[in-house]
Amino acid sequence: MSIDIIERKQLNFPPSEGLPSTAAFVHRGGNFLYHVKQGKGDCLSVLTEGTAIREVSGKQRKFEAGSVFISLEGELVVHQSCDRRPHKVILFYYQQENARKLLREAWGPERVLSNAFPMVRTIMKGMYDELLTPMPFQASLLSAYHQSLMIMIARQAGKEPKNRNPASNLYNLAMHLINCFPEEIPTLYELSGKLGVTREHIIRTFKLKNTESPYQLLVKSRMERARDWLENTNWDIAKIAKRLGYNNSSSFIRTFKKVAGMTPRQSRMSSDFSKS
C-alpha cells in the first residue's frame, strides 16, 4: 500500500480545567497508517470526512464520516480511502490512566462507534479548521472543542450524575454548545436537534434557571464570535455573515448593530484604532 498523506499537523493540548493533556494529529490523504507505540497511550480516532477502510490486526471494516474508534497501545492501524478521494482523521493520544479508562468504558469491547453522537462531526470540523488555519484566539477555541468531546465521551460511558439534576445537566450542555459552536447552531431548532430534545423542553429548562432565553443567548454568542472575527481576521462582512449561517449580509448587519450598538464595519474600525 502506498502512503499518500496530503496534510499532517500536530498540536499539543496541555491539561486545563479538568481536561487531560493530549497530543492531537490531523491526517488528510488517501492511504496512511499509524502505530500506537508502547508508552504513547491509547488513541482516539475520528473520521471527519470521507469513507475509509480501517484495518487493525488483519481485520478490515468500512467506515463513514462521523465514526469514532479507539486503538490501544501496540496496535498498527491502516486507513485506505474507498473511492480514491482523500479522507480526514484526527487522532488524540491519551496517556493518563483516568482518561484511558474513560475511553475504554465508553467504547466497550468493539471499540467502535459509527455516528456516535450528533455533535461529533461539528466538533471535529471546527477543530480541524482551527488546526489548519490558526487564529489569534485558536487556543481557547481548541480547548472548548476538546472539552465538548470529553463531555460526550463521559456521557457515552455513563459518567454523568444520574437522577440528581437532569435539568441542570441539560442546561450546562446547552450553554456549552451555545458558547462554543454559535456558527453551527444558528437557531433554537438546530440546538434542540443537537441535544436530542424538543425546543419546548429547552425553553422550560432555561426558564427554571431564570436566565435569558436560549434564543437570546444564541444571538449574543454569534455576535461575540462575529466580533472576534472582525477584530482578528481580514474576512469581509459577507464571509462572516455566511459562516454564521445568515443568508444575506443585511440581516447580519441589523442583528449585530442591535446587539453591539454599532455596525460590523464600525466595530472593525474601532478595533483597528485601538490597536494603532
C-alpha positions as CSV (number, residue, x, y, z in Angstrom):
1,M,0.0,0.0,0.0
2,S,1.4,3.4,-1.0
3,I,1.3,6.1,1.7
4,D,0.0,9.4,0.4
5,I,-0.7,11.9,3.2
6,I,-1.6,15.3,1.8
7,E,-1.7,17.2,5.1
8,R,-0.4,16.4,8.6
9,K,-0.3,18.6,11.6
10,Q,0.3,18.1,15.3
11,L,-0.9,20.2,18.3
12,N,-0.3,19.5,22.0
13,F,-3.1,20.2,24.4
14,P,-1.8,20.8,28.0
15,P,-4.1,19.8,30.9
16,S,-6.6,22.6,31.8
17,E,-9.9,22.9,33.5
18,G,-10.1,19.2,34.3
19,L,-9.1,18.2,30.7
20,P,-6.4,15.6,30.3
21,S,-3.4,16.5,28.2
22,T,-3.2,15.0,24.7
23,A,-1.3,15.3,21.5
24,A,-3.6,15.7,18.5
25,F,-2.6,14.8,15.0
26,V,-4.6,15.7,11.9
27,H,-4.1,13.5,8.9
28,R,-5.6,14.0,5.4
29,G,-4.9,11.7,2.5
30,G,-5.8,8.6,0.5
31,N,-3.8,6.0,2.5
32,F,-1.9,6.1,5.7
33,L,-1.0,4.1,8.7
34,Y,-0.2,4.9,12.3
35,H,1.4,2.8,15.1
36,V,0.2,3.3,18.6
37,K,3.6,2.8,20.2
38,Q,4.1,1.5,23.7
39,G,4.2,4.4,26.2
40,K,2.3,6.7,23.9
41,G,-1.1,5.9,25.4
42,D,-4.4,4.9,23.9
43,C,-5.5,6.6,20.7
44,L,-9.0,8.1,20.0
45,S,-9.6,8.5,16.2
46,V,-12.4,10.4,14.5
47,L,-13.1,10.1,10.8
48,T,-14.3,13.6,10.0
49,E,-14.7,13.4,6.2
50,G,-14.9,10.8,3.5
51,T,-15.2,7.0,3.6
52,A,-12.4,4.7,4.6
53,I,-11.5,1.1,5.2
54,R,-9.8,0.7,8.6
55,E,-7.6,-2.4,9.2
56,V,-6.4,-3.5,12.7
57,S,-4.9,-6.9,13.4
58,G,-5.8,-8.1,10.0
59,K,-9.5,-7.3,10.3
60,Q,-11.0,-4.7,7.9
61,R,-14.1,-2.6,8.3
62,K,-15.6,0.2,6.3
63,F,-16.5,3.5,8.0
64,E,-18.3,6.7,7.1
65,A,-17.6,10.2,8.3
66,G,-18.7,10.6,11.9
67,S,-17.3,7.3,13.1
68,V,-15.2,7.2,16.2
69,F,-12.9,4.5,17.4
70,I,-10.0,3.8,19.8
71,S,-6.8,1.9,19.3
72,L,-4.8,0.5,22.2
73,E,-1.0,0.6,22.8
74,G,0.9,-1.6,20.4
75,E,-1.6,-1.7,17.6
76,L,-0.8,-0.9,14.0
77,V,-3.7,0.8,12.2
78,V,-4.1,1.2,8.4
79,H,-6.5,3.6,6.7
80,Q,-7.4,3.3,3.0
81,S,-9.8,5.6,1.1
82,C,-12.7,3.7,-0.6
83,D,-13.3,6.0,-3.6
84,R,-9.8,7.4,-4.2
85,R,-10.8,10.6,-2.5
86,P,-8.8,11.9,0.5
87,H,-10.3,11.3,3.9
88,K,-9.6,13.2,7.1
89,V,-8.9,11.8,10.5
90,I,-8.0,13.4,13.8
91,L,-6.0,11.3,16.3
92,F,-5.9,12.0,20.1
93,Y,-3.3,10.2,22.3
94,Y,-4.1,9.9,26.0
95,Q,-1.6,8.7,28.5
96,Q,-3.4,9.4,31.8
97,E,-5.0,6.3,33.3
98,N,-8.3,8.0,34.1
99,A,-8.7,9.2,30.5
100,R,-7.8,5.8,29.1
101,K,-10.3,4.1,31.4
102,L,-13.0,6.6,30.3
103,L,-12.3,5.8,26.7
104,R,-12.5,2.0,27.2
105,E,-15.7,2.2,29.2
106,A,-17.3,4.4,26.6
107,W,-16.5,2.1,23.7
108,G,-16.6,-1.3,25.2
109,P,-15.1,-4.4,23.6
110,E,-15.7,-3.4,19.9
111,R,-14.0,0.0,20.5
112,V,-16.0,1.5,17.6
113,L,-19.0,3.8,17.4
114,S,-20.5,4.6,14.0
115,N,-22.1,8.1,14.0
116,A,-21.6,8.0,17.8
117,F,-23.3,11.3,18.7
118,P,-24.8,14.1,16.6
119,M,-22.2,16.8,17.6
120,V,-19.1,14.8,16.9
121,R,-18.8,15.9,13.3
122,T,-19.5,19.5,14.3
123,I,-16.8,19.4,17.0
124,M,-14.2,17.7,14.7
125,K,-14.9,20.1,11.8
126,G,-14.3,23.1,14.0
127,M,-11.2,21.6,15.5
128,Y,-9.8,20.6,12.1
129,D,-10.5,24.0,10.6
130,E,-8.7,25.7,13.6
131,L,-5.7,23.3,13.4
132,L,-5.2,24.0,9.7
133,T,-6.0,27.7,9.8
134,P,-4.5,29.1,13.0
135,M,-6.2,32.2,14.5
136,P,-5.1,34.6,17.3
137,F,-7.7,33.0,19.6
138,Q,-7.1,29.4,18.5
139,A,-6.1,28.1,21.9
140,S,-9.3,28.9,23.6
141,L,-11.4,27.5,20.7
142,L,-9.4,24.3,20.6
143,S,-9.8,23.9,24.4
144,A,-13.6,24.4,24.1
145,Y,-13.8,21.8,21.3
146,H,-11.7,19.3,23.3
147,Q,-13.9,19.9,26.4
148,S,-17.1,19.2,24.3
149,L,-15.6,16.0,23.0
150,M,-14.7,14.8,26.5
151,I,-18.2,15.7,27.8
152,M,-19.7,13.5,25.2
153,I,-17.3,10.6,25.8
154,A,-18.2,10.8,29.5
155,R,-21.9,10.7,28.6
156,Q,-21.3,7.7,26.4
157,A,-19.6,6.0,29.4
158,G,-22.5,6.8,31.7
159,K,-20.4,9.0,33.9
160,E,-22.9,11.8,34.2
161,P,-24.7,12.1,37.6
162,K,-27.9,10.2,37.4
163,N,-31.2,11.3,38.9
164,R,-29.7,14.3,40.6
165,N,-30.5,17.2,38.4
166,P,-31.1,16.3,34.8
167,A,-32.4,19.9,34.0
168,S,-29.1,21.3,35.2
169,N,-27.1,18.8,33.1
170,L,-29.1,19.8,30.0
171,Y,-28.7,23.5,30.7
172,N,-24.9,23.1,31.2
173,L,-24.5,21.2,28.0
174,A,-26.8,23.6,26.1
175,M,-24.8,26.6,27.3
176,H,-21.5,24.9,26.3
177,L,-22.8,24.3,22.8
178,I,-24.1,27.9,22.6
179,N,-20.8,29.3,23.7
180,C,-18.5,27.0,21.7
181,F,-20.4,26.5,18.4
182,P,-22.6,29.5,17.6
183,E,-21.9,29.2,13.9
184,E,-23.1,25.6,13.9
185,I,-26.4,26.1,15.8
186,P,-27.8,29.4,14.5
187,T,-31.4,28.7,15.7
188,L,-33.2,27.0,18.5
189,Y,-34.3,24.3,16.1
190,E,-30.6,23.3,15.5
191,L,-29.8,23.4,19.2
192,S,-32.7,21.1,20.1
193,G,-31.6,18.7,17.3
194,K,-28.1,18.5,18.6
195,L,-29.3,17.9,22.2
196,G,-31.9,15.4,21.1
197,V,-34.8,17.2,22.9
198,T,-37.7,19.4,21.9
199,R,-37.5,23.2,21.7
200,E,-40.2,23.4,24.3
201,H,-38.1,21.3,26.7
202,I,-35.0,23.6,26.2
203,I,-37.2,26.7,26.8
204,R,-38.6,25.2,30.0
205,T,-35.1,24.3,31.2
206,F,-33.8,27.8,30.7
207,K,-36.9,29.3,32.5
208,L,-36.0,27.2,35.6
209,K,-32.7,28.9,35.6
210,N,-34.2,32.4,35.5
211,T,-31.9,33.4,32.7
212,E,-32.2,34.8,29.2
213,S,-33.9,32.7,26.6
214,P,-31.8,30.2,24.7
215,Y,-32.5,32.2,21.5
216,Q,-31.3,35.4,23.0
217,L,-28.1,33.7,24.2
218,L,-27.6,32.1,20.8
219,V,-27.8,35.5,19.1
220,K,-25.3,37.1,21.7
221,S,-22.9,34.2,21.2
222,R,-23.0,34.5,17.5
223,M,-22.4,38.2,17.6
224,E,-19.5,37.7,20.0
225,R,-17.9,35.3,17.6
226,A,-18.5,37.8,14.8
227,R,-16.7,40.5,16.8
228,D,-13.7,38.1,17.3
229,W,-13.5,37.6,13.6
230,L,-13.9,41.3,12.8
231,E,-11.0,42.1,15.2
232,N,-8.7,39.2,14.4
233,T,-9.2,38.4,10.7
234,N,-9.4,40.3,7.5
235,W,-12.5,38.4,6.4
236,D,-15.1,40.6,4.7
237,I,-18.5,41.0,6.3
238,A,-20.2,38.8,3.7
239,K,-18.0,35.9,4.6
240,I,-18.6,36.3,8.4
241,A,-22.3,36.5,7.8
242,K,-22.3,33.4,5.7
243,R,-20.1,31.5,8.3
244,L,-22.6,32.4,11.0
245,G,-25.5,31.0,9.0
246,Y,-27.0,34.2,7.6
247,N,-28.5,34.1,4.1
248,N,-27.6,37.7,3.5
249,S,-25.3,40.3,5.0
250,S,-28.0,42.9,5.6
251,S,-29.8,40.6,8.1
252,F,-26.5,40.0,9.9
253,I,-25.6,43.7,10.0
254,R,-29.0,44.6,11.5
255,T,-28.6,42.0,14.2
256,F,-25.0,42.9,15.0
257,K,-26.0,46.6,15.3
258,K,-28.9,45.7,17.6
259,V,-26.7,43.7,19.9
260,A,-23.4,45.7,19.8
261,G,-24.8,49.2,19.3
262,M,-22.7,49.7,16.1
263,T,-22.3,48.2,12.7
264,P,-19.7,45.5,11.9
265,R,-17.7,47.9,9.9
266,Q,-17.7,50.4,12.8
267,S,-16.7,47.6,15.2
268,R,-13.7,46.7,13.0
269,M,-12.6,50.3,12.6
270,S,-12.9,50.8,16.4
271,S,-10.7,47.8,16.9
272,D,-8.1,49.0,14.3
273,F,-8.0,52.4,16.0
274,S,-7.4,50.9,19.5
275,K,-4.6,48.7,18.2
276,S,-2.8,51.7,16.5
